[in-house]
Amino acid sequence: MRRVHTPLCHYVTSPPQGGRLAAWSADLPQINIAPADTEVDCLEKRGSKLPTISPLVGEMSRQRQRGVSTAPRARNLLSLLCILLLALLPLPVLAASKADVEAQFQAWIQKDLWPEARKAGISEKTFKAAFAGVTLNWDLPDLVPPGFPKPKEQKQTQAEFSSPAPYFNEGRLQKLAATGRGLASQYGPVLQRIEKTYGVPGPILLAIWGRETGFGIAKLPNSAIQVLATKAFMSTRKDMFRTEIIAALRILEHGDVTPDQFRGSWAGALGQPQFMPTNYLKYAVDFDGDGHRNIWTSVPDTLASIANYMVQKGWQRGRSWGYEVTIPQNVSCAQEGPDLAKPISQWASLGIMRVAGKAFPSDEMPASGMMLVPAGRDGPEFIVTPNFYVIKEYNNSDLYGLYIGNLADRIAYGGGAFQGQWGDVGKMLRSDVAGMQVTLEHKGYDVGGTDGLPGYKTRRSIGQWQEKSGRKPTCYPDSSMLGVLK
């Protein structure tokens, strides 16, 4: 929601014919020199001092006696020496240049991608228009150019996840909410028609729209074709992006948008709702009736497409996303997760109450709800509905789901920040959390994978281990466990 180290020597030679050795990395400052007649010329042009080679005693006199010139022999010896010196140069000489990779990219477009696109029903006219003037975007993250050294896995030395508190920037939320309320009035009739059609409330749609692109204000500076093609050619997830670039070409073939309007993010997500091309084909709708699905400039199409996405993912009409609550200390925090759902009435019977003494809506009491403690006992606590996990389908993050829910409540009811305070959590190294997960797995706990991220399965496993060990359950990793959990 983003590395090649430059060697001290920048000497560059022309690449050998036939491609046996590629040129040097184009990330290095390059010196263009004409091909040397000999290796001696090569060294002279580099500015190196030629070594003095003295012939063996008697050798020169015998050659002279036989009338044989010593120059060719000396040149051969110097040539051999130069070759040996070049062989000792730093390894980056074996890396491809950007020009080489660009040439490979253009060949890949014509010889590899075009046949697949043609089989997918893409016309030559559409294909040529899409790729006219397209080159690689070298500024994108997660690229692995062919012929370049693969990025080394670096040992982690810094925290890779931080406290949730900064995510909920109050000033930003207030601005989005104020704008959202104005748009709720401006597009009231459209939002009412969308909710009647799909069952998703307007404030939820506005919150997602606001979070993704600032209600369409955010600039989309990238050509979607360039981004997707670059990543399909040389990213760490080439197969996924190859599927996406074919989907993008299908969008262009249908005529919903022209290549110059086909803009997206650095990740290839399209338009105001930030759909990947495959999701566009599945979920984008024409709600303004002009015959085109337009998520770039049409607000009705944008909002209805988000609603269609949500309902296709399982949005339950008439239900909220969730409620901030207080959980008594005698109720275990190790009960969270969508797989541990209970009727909300049952959670209420344990003494769990909405903040500020509010009651749960009566029609929600028999319906299922789930405990959510994203910071364990050191942060706001929630009972969420299945609709919360539908929001997470948009972005698989508890914090994202809560952000959308809170922003939607602000737009709909004039609400404010969560009453529970985010504690000083999330300061641990991801590698340390991964170590905890491995240990918990060995003890038989289901942590949901050893990725170093404290999802709900990791949080409740920590709570269960703490309870079993006679400790006060916090349901969140902290440094005090490092020497104990082993």
N, C-alpha and C positions, 0 to 999 in steps of 0.2 A: 508498500500500500517502500542497494545504489543506490600498468602493473608489470609492466615490463620494465626490468631494471636496465638502465643505460650503462653500457660498459665505458671504460675510460677511453678506449681507442675507437674512433669513428671511421676508420679506414674502410673503404668500400671498393670492391672490384666488380666488374661486369660478370653476370652469372654465366657459368659454362653452358655451352650449347647442349641441347637435348634434355635439359632440366635435371641432370643427375644431382647437382647441388643448387639449391635456391639461393637467391640474393639475400643480403642482410635485412634485418628487420627495418621496416620503414619508419618505425618509431625513433630510430637513431638519425642524427643529422647526417645526410648523405653527401658524398663528394663524387661527382660524376667525372670519371676519367676515361680517356680513350683506351681501348684494349692495348696492352703492352705487347711490343714485338717479342720480347723475351722477359723472363722473370727478373733479369738484371734491370731492364728498363722499368719494370714494375717497382722494384725497390727504389730506384733513383727517383721516380715520380712521387713515391711516398716520402722521400726526403731522408731515407736511412743512409748511413755511411756504409759503403761497401767494405766487407772484410778483406784484408790482404791475405792472399794465399800464395805461399812460397812453394815452388816446385821442389821435388826431392832432388838432392844433389846428384848430378849426373844425368838426370832425366832431360833437362832442357838442352844440355850440350849434345846428347844423343839425337834429340829431335832436330836440332839445328844441323848436326852432321848429316842427317838423312834428308835435310831440306824440307822438313815438315814444319808448318807454322804451329806455334803453340796457342794461338788465339782461340781456335775452336775448342780445344781441350779445356782451356780456362773458362770459356763461356759455358761449357757443359757443366763444369764443376760449380760455377756460380749459379747456374740455373737450378741444379740439384739442391744447393744450399738454400736458395730462395724458396723453393717448394717446401723444404723442411721448415723454414721459418713461418711460412703461411699456415702450415698445418698446426703450428703451435699457437695460432691466434685464438682469442676467446670464442667459445661455442656459438654466440649469437650470429656468426657468419653463416650458420646453417639455417637460420630462420628465413621464412619467406618475407618478401617485401609486400607492402600494401598494394602496390601496383600488380604484383603477381596474383594476390588474392582477389583483387577486383576483376582481373581477367578470368580467373577461375569462376567467380560469381556470375559473370556474364555468360560464360559457357554453360554453367549449371542452369541458368534461367532457360536457355534455348534447348539444351540437349536433355535435361533431366526434368525440369518443372513443366515445360510446355507440353510434352507428351502426356503427362498425368492430367494437366488442366484440360487438354483436348478431350481425353476420355471422360472427364467430368462434365462435358458439355459446354466448355468455354470456347467462344469463337476466337479466331485469330485476331479479328479486329479489336475485341475487348482486351485480349492479352497484350497486344502491342500498345494499346492506349494506356493500359495499367503500368507497363514497365518502361514507357518512354522517358528516357533520362534518369532512370532509377539507378542509384549506386548504393554501395554499402553505407550504413550508418555506424561509424566506428565509435560513437559516443555512448552506445547502449551498454548496459551492464550484462554480465554473464556470457560474454562472447569467448569462443575458442576458435580463433582463425586457423585454418589449415596451414601447417608449416611453422606456426609460431609455437614457442614453448608453452606447454600447458600450465595454467596457473597452479602454483604450489599451494597445497593445503597448509595454512598457517596455524600454528598452535594459538589457541585463543588466549588473549591477554586482557581483554576488556569485556565488560558486561554487555550482553546482547539483548537483554530486555530490561526495562527500567520500571520505576514506579508507575502505576496506572494514573496517578493524579495528573501529570502533565497532559495526558491524552484528552482529558475533559477540561480543556481550556475555557474558563468561564466567559471571558470576553468574546471569544469566537462563538461560543454557543449562544450567547445573548444576541449577537449580530445576526446569526443564522435564523434564530427564532423570530426576531423582529421582521426580517425579510420574508420569512416563511408565512407569517400571519398576513402580511400584505398580499402575498401571492395567493393565499387561501381565499382571500376576498376577491382578488382579480379574476381568478380562474374557478370561482365557486361553482358555476353551472357545469363546467367540464369535469371537475372533481366529483360532483354529485353523480353525473352520468357514469363515470368510471367506477365509482363505488357500487352503483346499482348493477353494473355489468359484471364486475369482478369480485366485489365484496371486500376490497382492501380500502381502509380509510384514507382519506386525503392527507391527513397529517403524516402518516407513515410514508406515503409516496413523496411528499414534499421534503421530509427529513432525508430520505435516501438521495433525492435529487440535489439537495443542498450539500450533503456530505461529499458526494462524488464530484460534482463540478461547480459548486457554488451557485446552484440554480441556473446552470448554463453559462455563467460568466467566465469560468476558467477557460483559458486558451488551450487549444489542442494543436500544438505546434508541429506535430510530426505527420508525415505522410504515412498512412496506415500500411500501404503496400510496401514502402521502404522498410518500415520497422519489422513487419511480419516476414518479409523475404530475407532480411538480414538474419533474423533469429532462426528461420527455417534452414538457412545455409550454414550458420556457424555459431549457434548458441548451445548452451548445455542441455536444452530441451528441443532439439531439432525436430523430432517426430511430432511433438505436440504442435509446434508452430507450422510445420508443413501442412497439417490438417487445417489450421487456421488460415493459411494463405490461400488454399484452395477454396475455403468457404468465403473468403473475402472476394475472390474473383467471381464467385457465383453471385454475390451481392451486386457487383458491377455489371455482370451479364444481365441481371434482371432489370437494371436501369433505375434502381432506387436513388442512386447517387452517382455523380461523375467522379472521375479519378482526382481532379483538383479539389473537390469537396470532401474527399474520403480521408478524413483526419482522425487521429487518435492519440493515445498516450504513448509513452515510451515502452509500455508493455503490450501495445497493440489493441488496447480496449477502445471501443468506438463511441463517439458522440457523447451526448449529455448524460445518459445513464451508464456509460462505460461498459458496454456489452462487448465481449469477445465475438468475433465473426460467427462462430458456431452458435452462440447464444442469440445473436441477432436473427439468424435464420429460424431458430426455434420459437423465439418469444416476441420479437418486434412486431408491432401491429400498426395498421393504418387506421387511426381513430378520427382523423379530421376529414376523411373521405375524399382525399385528392388522388387516390389511386397509387400512392407510394408510401412505403414505410420510411419515415424521415425522423431519425433520432438526433439529427444535427441542428435543425432549425425549427422543428415543429414541437411546441410544448404539449399539445394533446397527444401526439404520437409518443413523445418521450414518457409522459406520465402513465399512459395506458400500457405501454410496453413494460414498464416496471411492474405495474399491477398484474399483467398477464404472467410475467415471470414468477411473481410471488404466489399467485393462485396455482400455477402449474407445479410449484414446489410444495404445495400443501397448505397454503394459508387457510385458516378456519374463519369463516365469516362470522362477524358478531363478537369475536373474542379480542381481548386486549393482548399486548405483548407480554405483560407481567407487572409486578408490583414490588416496590421497595418495602422491606419488612424488617422487623426485629426478631431475632431468634434467641430464645432464652438459653442461658448457659447450660442448662440441664438437657438441652436437645443437641444431639451430636451434629457437628458440622460435616461429618463424613457420610452424609446422605444425599449429596448432590449428584446431578446428572440426569439426562433424559431417560436413562434406563431404569431410574428409580422413581418414576412418577407415581403420585398418589392423588386422590381427590383433594381439592383445595380445602374442603371441609375437614379432612383428616389432618392436614398440616395445621389448620386453625385449632383443632382439638389439642394439639401439643403445646399451645400457647403462642404460636407464631402469629403476629399481628402486623397489619400494615402500619407504616410510620404515621405519627401524629394521631394515632387512635382511630384511623379510618377503618371501616368495615369492608371486607371483600364484597363485591356485588353479589347479590343473592343468586343470580343465574350462573355465576362462576363456581359456586360452592360444590356442586356435584361433578364439575369438570376436572380434568387432570391438570396438575401443576407440578413443577419440579423446583427443588432447592438449587440456588445458585449463589456461591460465595467466591467470587473471582479473586479476592485477596485473602481468602480464609476468614479468620475472625478479625483480621486487621483491615476491614474495609466495609463498604455497604453490602447489605445482604438482601436477597430477592427470592420471591416465588415467581417463576416465569411459566408461561404457557407454551404449547407447541409452536405458536407463532413466533416466539423468540428464536427458535432454531430455524424457522423459515428465513428470518432476517439474516441469520448466520450463513445461509446458503449464498447470499450475496457476497459476503466476506467472512470467511471462517475464523472469526475472532469473537470471544466473549465481550471484549471491550467495544468492538464495533457494534455488536447487537445492542449493548446497553446505551451507546451513544445515540443510535437511531431511535431507540425507545424513549430516551430522555428528551431528545430534540423534538420528537413527535408530540410528547406530552406538553412541552413548552408551547408549541404552536397551537395545540388544541385547547389547552386549559390555562395557559399562562403560568405553567409550573416553573420551578427553578432547579437548582442543583440537587443532587442526592443529599439526603440529610446525614447519612453515614459518611464519616471522613476516611479518605484513603490513607492508610498508614504508610510508613517508610519501608515498603516492601519492594521486591524485584531488583535488589542490588547485587544479587549473586551472579557469578559467572555461569553461563549456560553449560559449560563443561562440567561444573560442579553439580548442577542439577541433574545432568545426564548420569553422572556417577551415582547419585542417590537413586535414580530410576533403575539403574542396573542392579543395585543392591536390593531394592524393594522387589524387583522381579525375581531375584534369586531366593527371596523369602516367600515367594508365592503370591505377591500382590500384582494386580493388573493395573499398570500405570499408563497403558495406552501407547506405548512406544518410548524408546530412550532417545528422544530428540532434544532434551534439555529445556523443553517448554512446559511449564506447570499447568497443563490442562486439567479438566475436572477429575479425570481418573487418577492423575498424579496427586492432586490435592486431597482427594478422599482417601487414597492409599496412605498418604502421610498421616492423615487424621486417624485412620484405623491403626497404623503402627504406633502412633503416639498413645492412643487409648490402651492398646495391648501392653505397652511398655510402662504404663502407669504415669504417663506424662499428660499435662493439660493439652488437649487437642487444639491446634491452631489451623490445621488444614492448609498449610502453605510452607514451602521450603525456606529455611533460614540458616545462617552460618553456624548456629549452635548445634545443628544436627551433624555437621561434617565429621566431627570426631566420635560421634555416638552411633550414627547409622552406618554400620559396617558389618 
